[in-house]
Amino acid sequence: MNVQLECVDPSKSVVLDRLLQLHLYEIGMNPGADGLIEWGEPLDKFFSDPTCVPLFITVEGQMAGFALIKLDHRPTGPDGKTPVSANLIEEFHVLRPYRRRGVGTRAADLIFRQHPGRWMITCHPDGTRVAFWRHVVIERPDVHGVEFAPDDHKGYPGQHVWVIEPTGGSETGA
């Protein structure tokens, strides 16, 4: 199965916005009176800030999902106060027909390889997403990752947090 990442061209921002709306709905967010789900930050930032990277995930040239990543980000560390240096997966979504087929794992691996360094992933407790990220980060011998339970990482209270160190990296400071 040929899984690829494609940087989203600004002319395709409407497609990305629609996929983001689907993702937000699937993770349990509800639309407002206008039928849209408020995400919390302008999607335009991913087309104007060079550290924000919008990606389409494709399989055999067909749309299979998306990822929104932030490079050289300064998310809050486990103490809830001190920022750490890490790349961040802001959002990650694989469309239903491509789930449980290795597409998400392959796409995550491609992201980590194309942008080496420390990575941080967060998500609210949700059995499916937690199981997916636990598999990608913790259960594979080729990935050096650490998982923080929802109450263990003060920077993201109530969320699961995973930190992936670069191969041969230092101890986790996130």
N, C-alpha and C positions, 0 to 999 in steps of 0.2 A: 504494500500500500504506500503510495507516494504522498507523504504529508509534507507540506511546504508552508512557510510563512511568507506573507506578502505585505510589505509596508503599504498602509492605506493611503492612497492618493486623496488630497483634499476634495477632488471632484466626487469621491465615493463616500463623503462624510454622512450623507443621508442614509446610506446602507448601513454604515457603522452605527448610527444613532438608532435605527430600527432594531438591529441586533442587540444593542445595549438595552433598549426598552424590553425586549423579550427576556433577556437575561435577568433584569431587575424584577420582572414579574415572576419568573420562575424561582427566584430566591425569596419570594414572599413579600415584596414591596407592592403597595397598592397605588393605582393611578389617582391623580387628583381630579378635580371637576373638569379639567380640560382633556382628560383621557391620557395624560402623560405622567410618567413617574419621574419625580425630581431625583436626580442623581447626586447633587451636592457640589459639583464643580462643572464649569463649562467644558463641554467636549472640544470646543475650539482650541483649548490649550494644547491638545494633542497634535494640533496642526501648526502651532506657532512657537512652541517651546521645544528646542532641539533635544532636551532631556526626556521629553514625553514621546513615546513611540506607540502609534496605533498599528496593530497587525491583524490581517485576516489570516485565518488558518484554512488551508485548502487541502483537499484530497483529490488526486487525479484531476486537478483544475476546478473542482466544484467547491463552493462555499461550505465550510464545515464548522466555522466558529470565528472567534476573535480573541485578542488579548490586548489589554492596555497596560503598558509598562512604563515605569519611570526609572531612568538611569541616573546614577550618582545622586540618589535621593538621600535625605537626612531624616529617616523616620525615628521616632522615639524608641529608645531602648527599653529593656525589661524593667528598669527602675521607674519608668514613666516620666522621667525628666531629661535624661541625657540623650541627645541625638547620636545616632550611629551612622556610619557610612554603609549604604547598601543600595542595590537595585531593588525595585519593588514591583511586584505584579499587582497592579491596581484592580483589574478585572480580568477574568479568564472564563471563556464560555465555549463549550463544544455543543453543536446542535444534536438533537436527539438521535437522528439516524446514524451518527458517527460515535456515539458513546459506547463504552465497553468493548471497543475494538482496537484500543491502543493509540487512538488518534491524539487524545489529550496528553498522554505520557510522552509520545513522540514530539508533539508541539512544544511541551515544556522543555524537553531535552534540547530542542533546537534553539529555544530562547536562551537557555543557560549557556549553550556553546557559542552562540553568536555574540553574546554579551557577557564575557567571563567576569567573575567577581562574586562578592557576597550577594545573596538574594534573600529577600524577605517576602513571605506570602501570608496573608491574613484571611480569615473567613469566620463568620458567625457559626455557632454550632449548628450543623446540618449533617446528618449521617452520610449522605452521598458525597458531598464536597469534602468533608473531613476525611472520609475513607480514601478519596482520590488523592488528596495532597499528602496524606500519610504514606500512601503507596509510592508516590513520586519522590518524596523527600526522605522518608525514614526506612522503608522496607526494602530498598534496593542497595546492594553492596557497593555499587559504583558511585553513590551519592553520599557526601558527608553532611548530614543535616541534623537539626535539633528541633524538637517540637515543644512548644509551650502550651499548656492547657489554658482554658479561658481565664482562670484567676491568677495565673503565674506570670503574665506579662502585663505590667502596669501601663505600658504605652498603648495597648489595645485591649482595654478591659472588656471582658465578656466574649472575646474572640480567641480562636485558635491562632497561633502564630508559628510559622516554620521559618527557620533560618538555614540557608544552605551556604556552607563555606566553600571557597574555591578549592579545587583539588590541591592538596598539600598546604591548605590554608592554616591560619592561626586558630586559636581557641575562639569560640563564639563570644562576641561582645554584644550581640544584639539580643 
